[in-house]
Amino acid sequence: MDTITLAEVSGNVATIGYGLAVIGPGIGLGILIGKTIEGIARQPEVAGQLRTTMFIGIGFVEVLGLLGLITGFLFT
């Protein structure tokens, strides 16, 4: 019977932790896009400006999600 070392267990726990870290940006994207749609519905004349700001925000949130995902692959 093989014994499980502490390094193997911490690696598995880290993988789960980094996977859970990607949930935050997913929730952030949902809120960001939902609020942008709400703003466009309230004031259609600023749709272009809101859309541009939304895409910049999406870029930042996606970078956070990708960093969490890549960190999980690098350190496990």
MMTF fields as JSON, N, C-alpha, C and O atoms, coordinates in Angstrom:
{
  "mmtfVersion": "1.0.0",
  "mmtfProducer": "UNKNOWN",
  "numBonds": 303,
  "numAtoms": 304,
  "numGroups": 76,
  "numChains": 1,
  "numModels": 1,
  "chainsPerModel": [1],
  "groupsPerChain": [76],
  "chainIdList": ["A"],
  "bondAtomList": [4, 2, 8, 6, 12, 10, 16, 14, 20, 18, 24, 22, 28, 26, 32, 30, 36, 34, 40, 38, 44, 42, 48, 46, 52, 50, 56, 54, 60, 58, 64, 62, 68, 66, 72, 70, 76, 74, 80, 78, 84, 82, 88, 86, 92, 90, 96, 94, 100, 98, 104, 102, 108, 106, 112, 110, 116, 114, 120, 118, 124, 122, 128, 126, 132, 130, 136, 134, 140, 138, 144, 142, 148, 146, 152, 150, 156, 154, 160, 158, 164, 162, 168, 166, 172, 170, 176, 174, 180, 178, 184, 182, 188, 186, 192, 190, 196, 194, 200, 198, 204, 202, 208, 206, 212, 210, 216, 214, 220, 218, 224, 222, 228, 226, 232, 230, 236, 234, 240, 238, 244, 242, 248, 246, 252, 250, 256, 254, 260, 258, 264, 262, 268, 266, 272, 270, 276, 274, 280, 278, 284, 282, 288, 286, 292, 290, 296, 294, 300, 298],
  "bondOrderList": [1, 1, 1, 1, 1, 1, 1, 1, 1, 1, 1, 1, 1, 1, 1, 1, 1, 1, 1, 1, 1, 1, 1, 1, 1, 1, 1, 1, 1, 1, 1, 1, 1, 1, 1, 1, 1, 1, 1, 1, 1, 1, 1, 1, 1, 1, 1, 1, 1, 1, 1, 1, 1, 1, 1, 1, 1, 1, 1, 1, 1, 1, 1, 1, 1, 1, 1, 1, 1, 1, 1, 1, 1, 1, 1],
  "groupList": [{"groupName": "MET", "atomNameList": ["N", "CA", "C", "O"], "elementList": ["N", "C", "C", "O"], "formalChargeList": [0, 0, 0, 0], "bondAtomList": [1, 0, 2, 1, 3, 2], "bondOrderList": [1, 1, 2], "singleLetterCode": "M", "chemCompType": "L-PEPTIDE LINKING"}, {"groupName": "ASP", "atomNameList": ["N", "CA", "C", "O"], "elementList": ["N", "C", "C", "O"], "formalChargeList": [0, 0, 0, 0], "bondAtomList": [1, 0, 2, 1, 3, 2], "bondOrderList": [1, 1, 2], "singleLetterCode": "D", "chemCompType": "L-PEPTIDE LINKING"}, {"groupName": "THR", "atomNameList": ["N", "CA", "C", "O"], "elementList": ["N", "C", "C", "O"], "formalChargeList": [0, 0, 0, 0], "bondAtomList": [1, 0, 2, 1, 3, 2], "bondOrderList": [1, 1, 2], "singleLetterCode": "T", "chemCompType": "L-PEPTIDE LINKING"}, {"groupName": "ILE", "atomNameList": ["N", "CA", "C", "O"], "elementList": ["N", "C", "C", "O"], "formalChargeList": [0, 0, 0, 0], "bondAtomList": [1, 0, 2, 1, 3, 2], "bondOrderList": [1, 1, 2], "singleLetterCode": "I", "chemCompType": "L-PEPTIDE LINKING"}, {"groupName": "LEU", "atomNameList": ["N", "CA", "C", "O"], "elementList": ["N", "C", "C", "O"], "formalChargeList": [0, 0, 0, 0], "bondAtomList": [1, 0, 2, 1, 3, 2], "bondOrderList": [1, 1, 2], "singleLetterCode": "L", "chemCompType": "L-PEPTIDE LINKING"}, {"groupName": "ALA", "atomNameList": ["N", "CA", "C", "O"], "elementList": ["N", "C", "C", "O"], "formalChargeList": [0, 0, 0, 0], "bondAtomList": [1, 0, 2, 1, 3, 2], "bondOrderList": [1, 1, 2], "singleLetterCode": "A", "chemCompType": "L-PEPTIDE LINKING"}, {"groupName": "GLU", "atomNameList": ["N", "CA", "C", "O"], "elementList": ["N", "C", "C", "O"], "formalChargeList": [0, 0, 0, 0], "bondAtomList": [1, 0, 2, 1, 3, 2], "bondOrderList": [1, 1, 2], "singleLetterCode": "E", "chemCompType": "L-PEPTIDE LINKING"}, {"groupName": "VAL", "atomNameList": ["N", "CA", "C", "O"], "elementList": ["N", "C", "C", "O"], "formalChargeList": [0, 0, 0, 0], "bondAtomList": [1, 0, 2, 1, 3, 2], "bondOrderList": [1, 1, 2], "singleLetterCode": "V", "chemCompType": "L-PEPTIDE LINKING"}, {"groupName": "SER", "atomNameList": ["N", "CA", "C", "O"], "elementList": ["N", "C", "C", "O"], "formalChargeList": [0, 0, 0, 0], "bondAtomList": [1, 0, 2, 1, 3, 2], "bondOrderList": [1, 1, 2], "singleLetterCode": "S", "chemCompType": "L-PEPTIDE LINKING"}, {"groupName": "GLY", "atomNameList": ["N", "CA", "C", "O"], "elementList": ["N", "C", "C", "O"], "formalChargeList": [0, 0, 0, 0], "bondAtomList": [1, 0, 2, 1, 3, 2], "bondOrderList": [1, 1, 2], "singleLetterCode": "G", "chemCompType": "PEPTIDE LINKING"}, {"groupName": "ASN", "atomNameList": ["N", "CA", "C", "O"], "elementList": ["N", "C", "C", "O"], "formalChargeList": [0, 0, 0, 0], "bondAtomList": [1, 0, 2, 1, 3, 2], "bondOrderList": [1, 1, 2], "singleLetterCode": "N", "chemCompType": "L-PEPTIDE LINKING"}, {"groupName": "TYR", "atomNameList": ["N", "CA", "C", "O"], "elementList": ["N", "C", "C", "O"], "formalChargeList": [0, 0, 0, 0], "bondAtomList": [1, 0, 2, 1, 3, 2], "bondOrderList": [1, 1, 2], "singleLetterCode": "Y", "chemCompType": "L-PEPTIDE LINKING"}, {"groupName": "PRO", "atomNameList": ["N", "CA", "C", "O"], "elementList": ["N", "C", "C", "O"], "formalChargeList": [0, 0, 0, 0], "bondAtomList": [1, 0, 2, 1, 3, 2], "bondOrderList": [1, 1, 2], "singleLetterCode": "P", "chemCompType": "L-PEPTIDE LINKING"}, {"groupName": "LYS", "atomNameList": ["N", "CA", "C", "O"], "elementList": ["N", "C", "C", "O"], "formalChargeList": [0, 0, 0, 0], "bondAtomList": [1, 0, 2, 1, 3, 2], "bondOrderList": [1, 1, 2], "singleLetterCode": "K", "chemCompType": "L-PEPTIDE LINKING"}, {"groupName": "ARG", "atomNameList": ["N", "CA", "C", "O"], "elementList": ["N", "C", "C", "O"], "formalChargeList": [0, 0, 0, 0], "bondAtomList": [1, 0, 2, 1, 3, 2], "bondOrderList": [1, 1, 2], "singleLetterCode": "R", "chemCompType": "L-PEPTIDE LINKING"}, {"groupName": "GLN", "atomNameList": ["N", "CA", "C", "O"], "elementList": ["N", "C", "C", "O"], "formalChargeList": [0, 0, 0, 0], "bondAtomList": [1, 0, 2, 1, 3, 2], "bondOrderList": [1, 1, 2], "singleLetterCode": "Q", "chemCompType": "L-PEPTIDE LINKING"}, {"groupName": "PHE", "atomNameList": ["N", "CA", "C", "O"], "elementList": ["N", "C", "C", "O"], "formalChargeList": [0, 0, 0, 0], "bondAtomList": [1, 0, 2, 1, 3, 2], "bondOrderList": [1, 1, 2], "singleLetterCode": "F", "chemCompType": "L-PEPTIDE LINKING"}],
  "groupTypeList": [0, 1, 2, 3, 2, 4, 5, 6, 7, 8, 9, 10, 7, 5, 2, 3, 9, 11, 9, 4, 5, 7, 3, 9, 12, 9, 3, 9, 4, 9, 3, 4, 3, 9, 13, 2, 3, 6, 9, 3, 5, 14, 15, 12, 6, 7, 5, 9, 15, 4, 14, 2, 2, 0, 16, 3, 9, 3, 9, 16, 7, 6, 7, 4, 9, 4, 4, 9, 4, 3, 2, 9, 16, 4, 16, 2],
  "groupIdList": [1, 2, 3, 4, 5, 6, 7, 8, 9, 10, 11, 12, 13, 14, 15, 16, 17, 18, 19, 20, 21, 22, 23, 24, 25, 26, 27, 28, 29, 30, 31, 32, 33, 34, 35, 36, 37, 38, 39, 40, 41, 42, 43, 44, 45, 46, 47, 48, 49, 50, 51, 52, 53, 54, 55, 56, 57, 58, 59, 60, 61, 62, 63, 64, 65, 66, 67, 68, 69, 70, 71, 72, 73, 74, 75, 76],
  "secStructList": [7, 7, 7, 7, 7, 2, 2, 2, 2, 2, 2, 2, 2, 2, 2, 2, 2, 2, 2, 2, 2, 6, 2, 2, 2, 2, 2, 2, 2, 2, 2, 2, 2, 2, 2, 2, 2, 2, 2, 2, 2, 2, 7, 4, 4, 4, 2, 2, 2, 2, 2, 2, 2, 2, 2, 2, 2, 2, 2, 2, 2, 2, 2, 2, 2, 2, 2, 2, 2, 2, 2, 2, 2, 2, 7, 7],
  "xCoordList": [0.837, 0.0, 0.891, 1.809, 0.619, 1.413, 0.97, -0.21, 1.939, 1.591, 1.526, 2.237, 0.686, 0.528, 1.371, 1.239, 2.239, 3.082, 2.348, 1.336, 2.868, 2.26, 2.323, 1.418, 3.368, 3.498, 2.397, 1.887, 2.028, 0.957, -0.383, -1.181, -0.627, -1.903, -1.978, -3.013, -0.908, -0.94, -1.055, -1.667, -0.49, -0.634, -2.073, -2.553, -2.765, -4.16, -5.037, -5.958, -4.759, -5.519, -5.272, -6.197, -4.046, -3.729, -4.484, -4.965, -4.585, -5.315, -6.773, -7.341, -7.371, -8.763, -8.881, -9.823, -7.929, -7.954, -7.833, -8.559, -6.932, -6.777, -7.997, -8.376, -8.596, -9.821, -10.952, -11.726, -11.054, -12.069, -11.782, -12.706, -10.512, -10.152, -10.684, -10.833, -10.97, -11.474, -12.969, -13.501, -13.646, -15.072, -15.319, -16.31, -14.442, -14.601, -14.709, -15.662, -13.76, -13.899, -15.14, -15.692, -15.589, -16.819, -18.022, -18.876, -18.086, -19.166, -19.028, -20.02, -17.788, -17.547, -17.989, -18.548, -17.743, -18.176, -19.693, -20.234, -20.375, -21.828, -22.387, -23.314, -21.829, -22.283, -21.96, -22.803, -20.753, -20.317, -21.194, -21.647, -21.431, -22.231, -23.687, -24.337, -24.204, -25.587, -25.821, -26.826, -24.91, -25.061, -24.901, -25.543, -24.055, -23.917, -25.207, -25.655, -25.8, -27.07, -28.153, -28.972, -28.152, -29.121, -28.919, -29.889, -27.667, -27.379, -27.777, -28.292, -27.547, -27.944, -29.462, -29.996, -30.163, -31.625, -32.172, -33.194, -31.487, -31.952, -31.621, -32.436, -30.436, -30.01, -29.377, -28.158, -30.187, -29.659, -28.682, -27.886, -28.724, -27.841, -26.377, -25.502, -26.083, -24.695, -24.244, -23.29, -24.921, -24.613, -23.179, -22.518, -22.69, -21.323, -20.28, -19.335, -20.455, -19.497, -19.542, -18.5, -20.743, -20.864, -20.265, -19.616, -20.484, -19.957, -18.43, -17.8, -17.841, -16.382, -15.819, -14.85, -16.429, -15.98, -16.156, -15.317, -17.239, -17.479, -16.386, -15.899, -15.996, -14.972, -13.618, -12.86, -13.304, -12.062, -12.129, -11.163, -13.267, -13.445, -13.387, -12.82, -13.972, -13.925, -12.478, -12.097, -11.686, -10.27, -9.545, -8.793, -9.773, -9.118, -9.602, -8.799, -10.891, -11.433, -10.953, -10.658, -10.873, -10.39, -8.926, -8.531, -8.122, -6.716, -6.628, -5.797, -7.479, -7.463, -7.839, -7.22, -8.84, -9.238, -8.142, -7.88, -7.508, -6.428, -5.227, -4.576, -4.923, -3.817, -4.093, -3.202, -5.321, -5.669, -5.563, -5.089, -5.998, -5.951, -4.506, -4.132, -3.707, -2.319, -1.497, -0.635, -1.764, -1.044, -1.307, -0.41, -2.517, -2.824, -2.007, -1.597, -1.769, -0.96, 0.522, 1.239, 0.993, 2.423, 2.883, 3.968, 2.078, 2.53, 2.017, 2.19, 1.395, 0.951, 1.72, 1.482],
  "yCoordList": [-1.173, 0.0, 1.249, 1.362, 2.163, 3.385, 4.403, 4.503, 5.151, 6.232, 7.539, 7.716, 8.428, 9.73, 10.74, 10.89, 11.433, 12.437, 13.761, 13.969, 14.652, 15.958, 16.791, 17.584, 16.625, 17.386, 17.016, 17.88, 15.748, 15.326, 15.901, 16.318, 15.925, 16.442, 17.945, 18.447, 18.679, 20.131, 20.506, 21.525, 19.719, 19.982, 19.858, 20.672, 18.847, 18.657, 19.758, 20.234, 20.161, 21.237, 22.546, 23.339, 22.783, 24.008, 24.035, 25.087, 22.901, 22.843, 23.218, 23.955, 22.728, 23.07, 24.555, 25.219, 25.07, 26.488, 27.402, 28.391, 27.094, 27.919, 27.796, 28.759, 26.638, 26.478, 27.318, 27.908, 27.377, 28.213, 29.701, 30.515, 30.058, 31.459, 31.964, 33.173, 31.086, 31.498, 31.824, 32.473, 31.385, 31.666, 33.156, 33.687, 33.836, 35.269, 36.115, 36.882, 36.0, 36.761, 36.403, 37.257, 35.153, 34.775, 35.521, 35.988, 35.63, 36.394, 37.873, 38.548, 38.37, 39.771, 40.086, 41.153, 39.172, 39.386, 39.444, 40.274, 38.589, 38.602, 39.921, 40.476, 40.416, 41.698, 42.836, 43.7, 42.844, 43.914, 43.991, 45.072, 42.866, 42.858, 43.185, 43.907, 42.659, 42.942, 44.422, 44.982, 45.049, 46.472, 47.331, 48.374, 46.9, 47.647, 47.585, 48.596, 46.407, 46.273, 47.108, 47.733, 47.117, 47.93, 49.421, 50.157, 49.861, 51.26, 51.63, 52.724, 50.741, 51.011, 51.061, 51.859, 50.217, 50.239, 51.541, 52.052, 52.072, 53.316, 54.54, 55.456, 54.562, 55.705, 55.204, 55.051, 54.949, 54.406, 55.338, 54.878, 56.634, 57.569, 57.437, 57.92, 56.804, 56.608, 55.164, 54.714, 54.45, 53.027, 52.815, 51.884, 53.655, 53.489, 53.654, 52.871, 54.675, 54.915, 53.793, 53.352, 53.337, 52.243, 50.947, 50.198, 50.695, 49.482, 49.492, 48.475, 50.637, 50.741, 50.502, 49.761, 51.13, 50.947, 49.501, 48.969, 48.865, 47.469, 46.567, 45.676, 46.787, 45.93, 46.109, 45.147, 47.325, 47.54, 46.781, 46.127, 46.868, 46.134, 44.636, 43.925, 44.147, 42.71, 42.257, 41.176, 43.078, 42.735, 42.563, 41.605, 43.499, 43.406, 42.194, 41.504, 41.934, 40.799, 39.475, 38.534, 39.395, 38.162, 37.9, 36.747, 38.95, 38.77, 38.164, 37.288, 38.622, 38.043, 36.567, 35.753, 36.22, 34.824, 33.963, 32.859, 34.46, 33.696, 33.55, 32.505, 34.578, 34.47, 33.383, 32.605, 33.328, 32.277, 30.894, 29.961, 30.758, 29.464, 29.048, 27.899, 29.964, 29.658, 29.365, 28.486, 30.099, 29.85, 28.43, 27.778, 27.955, 26.571, 25.554, 24.53, 25.835, 24.912, 25.027, 24.028, 26.213, 26.403, 25.801, 25.225, 25.929, 25.538, 24.182, 23.822, 23.431, 22.1, 21.029, 19.841],
  "zCoordList": [0.0, 0.0, 0.0, 0.812, -0.897, -0.998, 0.042, 0.379, 0.539, 1.461, 0.676, -0.313, 1.115, 0.456, 1.212, 2.427, 0.484, 1.123, 1.206, 0.537, 2.032, 2.224, 0.944, 0.683, 0.149, -1.099, -2.084, -2.796, -2.13, -3.035, -2.605, -3.443, -1.319, -0.821, -1.031, -1.47, -0.728, -0.889, -2.361, -2.682, -3.256, -4.684, -5.13, -5.918, -4.636, -4.99, -4.408, -5.071, -3.186, -2.56, -3.288, -3.463, -3.714, -4.46, -5.786, -6.208, -6.431, -7.703, -7.502, -8.307, -6.457, -6.165, -5.836, -6.268, -5.077, -4.709, -5.907, -6.003, -6.82, -8.012, -8.925, -9.592, -8.955, -9.739, -9.174, -9.928, -7.861, -7.238, -7.447, -7.46, -7.61, -7.836, -9.169, -9.348, -10.091, -11.402, -11.327, -12.228, -10.272, -10.131, -9.922, -10.422, -9.198, -8.917, -10.173, -10.308, -11.099, -12.339, -13.141, -13.835, -13.057, -13.752, -13.196, -13.951, -11.887, -11.26, -11.614, -11.886, -11.609, -11.969, -13.388, -13.642, -14.308, -15.696, -15.788, -16.518, -15.071, -15.088, -14.582, -15.172, -13.498, -12.947, -13.906, -14.148, -14.454, -15.366, -16.607, -16.984, -17.234, -18.46, -18.148, -18.905, -17.041, -16.663, -16.39, -16.827, -15.678, -15.38, -16.637, -16.762, -17.557, -18.808, -19.615, -20.156, -19.694, -20.414, -19.744, -20.418, -18.421, -17.686, -17.978, -18.163, -18.019, -18.331, -19.747, -19.978, -20.696, -22.089, -22.204, -22.974, -21.447, -21.484, -20.902, -21.36, -19.893, -19.276, -20.128, -20.238, -20.727, -21.538, -22.833, -22.906, -23.85, -25.112, -25.823, -26.642, -25.529, -26.23, -25.813, -26.531, -24.687, -24.267, -24.467, -23.832, -25.34, -25.547, -26.012, -25.554, -26.906, -27.414, -26.325, -26.236, -25.496, -24.419, -23.378, -22.892, -23.039, -22.085, -22.632, -21.901, -23.9, -24.512, -24.511, -24.223, -24.83, -24.828, -23.43, -23.258, -22.445, -21.067, -20.62, -19.893, -21.049, -20.697, -21.263, -20.566, -22.514, -23.114, -22.435, -22.309, -21.997, -21.242, -19.919, -19.526, -19.235, -17.981, -18.168, -17.338, -19.255, -19.542, -19.728, -19.279, -20.385, -20.574, -19.246, -19.062, -18.316, -17.011, -16.221, -15.592, -16.248, -15.494, -16.095, -15.358, -17.402, -18.045, -17.7, -17.525, -17.602, -17.219, -15.828, -15.587, -14.906, -13.56, -13.592, -12.907, -14.375, -14.488, -15.091, -14.615, -16.126, -16.759, -15.845, -15.845, -15.066, -14.108, -13.078, -12.738, -12.583, -11.628, -12.238, -11.59, -13.465, -14.151, -14.446, -14.21, -14.954, -15.308, -14.05, -14.062, -12.967, -11.716, -11.236, -10.702, -11.421, -11.043, -11.822, -11.275, -13.099, -13.905, -13.586, -13.645, -13.252, -13.017, -11.687, -11.61, -10.66, -9.324, -8.863, -7.699, -9.749, -9.334, -10.063, -9.843]
}
